[in-house]
Amino acid sequence: MAEKWSRYLTPGPYEDLEMLHAAHAEPRLRALFPFTSHGALMFSRCTGFPFSQDISAIHPLGDHRYAVHHHGEPFSREPGYTAEEAAAVVVARMSETWGPAVAGTQHDLRDRED
């Protein structure tokens, strides 16, 4: 999975380095497939599109504060977390059975888990 993260460890001008480094420092997040959309850092348990949508996303709020959005729940800007806290919240919400990202799509992942 390291090659998937390498693109984000030297990000473009619109990506938040603090958020990316904090997420990469978490071993369970580092094992996932990372991707960004509209400034948010998202994670997938599979490497192909469509990606899994069961892992929380980290959204930069500005001024070194971050929101964590849990799939299926309303988005809230409160509380504003540090980058490290946001990464820890994402990990805390993950199922213990979720391992490293697997090759394939969310459909392939679902088939493997059934």
Backbone bond lengths (Angstrom), bond angles and torsions (degrees), N, CA, C in turn:
res aa  C-N    CA-C-N  psi(-1)  N-CA   C-N-CA  omega(-1)  CA-C   N-CA-C  phi
1 M - - - 1.441 - - 1.527 111.94 -
2 A 1.302 118.31 -16.79 1.462 120.87 -177.17 1.516 111.89 -55.15
3 E 1.327 117.88 -37.83 1.455 120.13 -179.66 1.529 111.40 -64.64
4 K 1.321 118.85 -29.01 1.462 121.70 178.45 1.526 110.93 -70.33
5 W 1.311 117.51 -32.51 1.459 121.83 -179.73 1.527 112.11 -82.34
6 S 1.326 118.68 -22.91 1.468 120.64 -173.91 1.518 111.71 -57.96
7 R 1.302 118.82 -34.42 1.459 122.08 178.68 1.525 111.23 -62.42
8 Y 1.328 117.33 -32.97 1.456 121.10 -177.37 1.522 114.13 -88.32
9 L 1.308 117.83 -14.68 1.458 119.28 -178.77 1.524 111.47 -80.80
10 T 1.318 116.93 -10.73 1.461 123.10 170.03 1.531 106.39 -131.81
11 P 1.346 117.22 70.60 1.457 121.53 -169.83 1.530 113.08 -74.72
12 G 1.314 113.52 168.50 1.442 121.51 173.91 1.515 110.23 -77.46
13 P 1.325 116.86 -179.44 1.468 121.12 -174.35 1.521 114.53 -67.40
14 Y 1.324 118.86 -15.86 1.460 120.74 -176.43 1.523 113.09 -100.99
15 E 1.311 117.17 6.87 1.457 119.92 -178.78 1.525 110.37 -109.76
16 D 1.289 115.56 145.88 1.454 123.73 -173.65 1.530 110.08 -90.92
17 L 1.333 116.23 106.05 1.470 121.32 -178.03 1.517 112.43 -61.48
18 E 1.310 117.76 -40.83 1.465 121.35 -178.72 1.533 110.33 -59.64
19 M 1.322 116.59 -45.31 1.461 121.86 179.26 1.526 110.51 -64.21
20 L 1.315 116.98 -44.61 1.466 121.36 -178.13 1.519 112.14 -64.73
21 H 1.319 116.62 -43.49 1.466 119.74 -179.92 1.526 111.61 -67.91
22 A 1.335 117.37 -38.22 1.471 120.08 178.62 1.527 110.67 -64.17
23 A 1.324 116.98 -42.71 1.470 120.27 179.17 1.527 110.29 -66.95
24 H 1.309 117.18 -41.45 1.466 121.14 -179.40 1.524 111.49 -65.20
25 A 1.316 117.56 -27.18 1.471 121.59 179.75 1.529 112.01 -71.85
26 E 1.323 117.73 -18.11 1.466 121.97 178.83 1.530 108.65 -87.20
27 P 1.335 118.97 113.89 1.469 120.65 -176.95 1.530 114.43 -54.49
28 R 1.324 118.10 -38.72 1.478 119.61 -178.41 1.521 111.38 -70.13
29 L 1.333 117.93 -33.40 1.461 120.14 176.57 1.525 110.69 -75.57
30 R 1.310 116.21 -37.15 1.467 121.17 179.34 1.534 111.00 -60.93
31 A 1.324 117.84 -26.63 1.463 121.84 -179.06 1.531 112.32 -80.67
32 L 1.333 116.62 -8.71 1.461 120.46 -178.55 1.526 111.08 -92.12
33 F 1.320 116.84 173.83 1.454 122.55 175.98 1.531 107.27 -92.86
34 P 1.345 117.60 113.79 1.465 120.12 -179.17 1.522 111.15 -88.78
35 F 1.328 115.71 148.25 1.457 120.42 170.42 1.521 108.31 -154.47
36 T 1.318 116.11 157.49 1.457 120.57 -179.47 1.520 109.57 -117.69
37 S 1.323 115.07 151.11 1.446 122.57 175.04 1.519 108.13 -152.99
38 H 1.305 116.03 124.90 1.464 122.07 179.73 1.529 111.81 51.87
39 G 1.316 116.82 38.45 1.454 122.11 177.31 1.510 115.09 86.28
40 A 1.320 117.91 -13.40 1.463 121.51 -178.81 1.523 110.07 -86.26
41 L 1.323 115.87 146.97 1.457 121.98 175.08 1.517 108.02 -99.23
42 M 1.323 114.74 122.73 1.459 120.99 -179.05 1.517 109.48 -120.30
43 F 1.315 115.38 163.89 1.458 121.90 -175.94 1.518 109.16 -134.41
44 S 1.326 115.42 145.07 1.449 120.36 177.56 1.522 109.22 -129.21
45 R 1.333 115.29 148.03 1.463 120.90 175.82 1.516 111.19 -87.25
46 C 1.347 117.08 1.42 1.465 121.88 176.19 1.532 108.25 -136.26
47 T 1.317 115.80 161.45 1.463 120.06 -173.39 1.516 114.01 -96.90
48 G 1.327 118.24 -8.77 1.457 121.18 -177.03 1.515 113.12 -111.60
49 F 1.325 114.67 156.15 1.458 121.30 178.20 1.523 109.51 -87.70
50 P 1.316 119.65 135.22 1.448 125.22 6.22 1.530 111.81 -77.27
51 F 1.333 114.08 139.89 1.454 121.68 -178.83 1.528 110.15 -77.06
52 S 1.332 115.82 161.75 1.466 119.55 173.92 1.532 107.33 -67.66
53 Q 1.294 116.25 149.54 1.462 120.51 -177.20 1.516 111.75 -123.17
54 D 1.327 116.38 33.50 1.458 119.97 -174.48 1.522 114.17 -109.42
55 I 1.326 117.15 3.71 1.463 120.72 -179.39 1.519 108.76 -110.49
56 S 1.311 116.62 137.31 1.457 121.87 -179.12 1.519 111.44 -59.96
57 A 1.335 116.16 156.09 1.461 122.97 179.68 1.522 109.83 -114.55
58 I 1.327 115.79 151.90 1.460 121.93 177.95 1.523 108.33 -106.54
59 H 1.335 115.48 127.45 1.462 122.04 -179.29 1.524 110.22 -116.62
60 P 1.332 117.97 124.26 1.461 119.50 175.94 1.533 110.28 -70.69
61 L 1.329 115.86 135.26 1.455 121.51 178.82 1.526 111.88 -105.12
62 G 1.325 115.88 -10.92 1.458 120.32 -173.96 1.516 110.15 97.92
63 D 1.318 115.80 162.12 1.467 122.30 178.11 1.530 111.67 54.56
64 H 1.334 116.66 37.74 1.476 123.73 176.89 1.530 113.00 60.85
65 R 1.330 117.04 32.55 1.464 122.39 177.25 1.521 108.13 -121.99
66 Y 1.349 115.02 149.61 1.461 121.26 -174.09 1.520 110.23 -138.33
67 A 1.320 114.87 146.28 1.466 121.75 173.13 1.520 107.50 -107.19
68 V 1.315 115.83 150.62 1.454 121.45 174.80 1.522 106.97 -115.88
69 H 1.330 115.63 122.76 1.459 120.28 179.49 1.521 109.11 -105.60
70 H 1.306 115.34 122.16 1.455 122.19 178.95 1.521 108.19 -93.78
71 H 1.313 116.62 129.06 1.461 122.25 -177.57 1.525 110.79 -53.25
72 G 1.315 115.55 131.21 1.460 120.69 177.70 1.515 114.26 86.72
73 E 1.322 117.89 -0.70 1.465 121.30 179.39 1.530 108.86 -115.36
74 P 1.334 117.63 155.03 1.464 119.59 177.53 1.533 110.93 -62.09
75 F 1.323 116.10 145.49 1.464 120.71 177.66 1.517 109.20 -75.78
76 S 1.312 116.51 136.39 1.462 121.60 177.14 1.518 109.68 -135.83
77 R 1.306 116.08 139.09 1.459 121.79 176.91 1.533 110.87 -83.97
78 E 1.303 116.72 -6.36 1.460 122.13 -178.88 1.519 110.02 -113.92
79 P 1.282 120.51 142.98 1.460 123.79 -9.38 1.519 110.08 -76.42
80 G 1.296 116.89 156.74 1.462 120.93 174.96 1.527 108.07 -86.28
81 Y 1.303 116.74 122.11 1.466 122.34 -177.62 1.522 111.28 -98.45
82 T 1.321 116.44 159.31 1.461 119.93 165.10 1.527 106.07 -72.58
83 A 1.312 117.13 168.29 1.465 120.16 179.44 1.522 111.00 -60.70
84 E 1.318 117.52 -42.14 1.461 121.70 -179.40 1.519 111.23 -66.63
85 E 1.332 116.71 -41.11 1.471 120.35 178.14 1.526 110.55 -63.95
86 A 1.326 117.03 -42.34 1.465 120.88 -179.87 1.526 110.44 -61.10
87 A 1.325 116.91 -44.78 1.466 120.19 178.81 1.531 110.12 -62.05
88 A 1.323 117.16 -40.92 1.464 120.89 179.51 1.534 111.38 -65.60
89 V 1.318 117.87 -36.49 1.463 121.50 178.32 1.531 109.86 -65.21
90 V 1.327 116.80 -41.20 1.467 119.58 178.27 1.522 109.64 -61.30
91 V 1.322 117.17 -46.81 1.469 121.01 179.88 1.529 110.52 -61.25
92 A 1.322 117.13 -42.13 1.464 120.74 -178.18 1.519 112.40 -62.92
93 R 1.332 117.51 -27.90 1.462 121.27 -179.96 1.527 113.24 -86.28
94 M 1.326 117.50 -8.08 1.461 121.24 -178.62 1.524 111.28 -78.64
95 S 1.306 115.56 143.30 1.459 120.31 174.22 1.530 109.24 -67.14
96 E 1.304 116.59 143.09 1.467 121.10 177.97 1.525 112.10 -63.79
97 T 1.324 117.36 -21.92 1.466 120.77 -178.01 1.528 112.88 -82.02
98 W 1.320 117.49 -9.17 1.459 120.27 -178.92 1.514 110.07 -80.58
99 G 1.304 114.83 116.82 1.458 120.62 -179.50 1.513 111.30 -102.37
100 P 1.315 116.21 -156.62 1.463 120.47 179.88 1.528 111.52 -62.29
101 A 1.322 115.22 155.51 1.464 120.65 177.52 1.522 109.90 -59.44
102 V 1.313 115.27 141.93 1.464 121.31 180.00 1.521 109.30 -110.19
103 A 1.317 116.08 153.75 1.462 120.99 177.23 1.525 109.20 -66.03
104 G 1.313 116.20 137.12 1.451 121.20 178.39 1.513 111.96 122.05
105 T 1.322 115.61 -170.05 1.458 122.74 -177.02 1.523 110.53 -104.77
106 Q 1.335 115.88 177.76 1.464 118.86 176.79 1.518 111.23 -61.48
107 H 1.322 117.53 -28.21 1.462 120.94 177.97 1.534 110.29 -68.82
108 D 1.333 116.01 -42.00 1.467 120.10 176.95 1.517 110.41 -63.76
109 L 1.321 116.17 -41.38 1.460 121.53 179.03 1.518 110.33 -61.18
110 R 1.315 116.99 -45.64 1.469 121.53 179.06 1.519 110.73 -60.94
111 D 1.353 116.71 -41.79 1.464 120.26 178.55 1.529 111.72 -62.50
112 R 1.323 117.30 -39.56 1.471 121.30 179.01 1.519 111.75 -66.27
113 E 1.325 116.56 -35.12 1.462 120.50 -176.45 1.517 113.09 -82.03
114 D 1.325 117.66 -18.52 1.476 120.83 179.71 1.502 111.67 -80.30
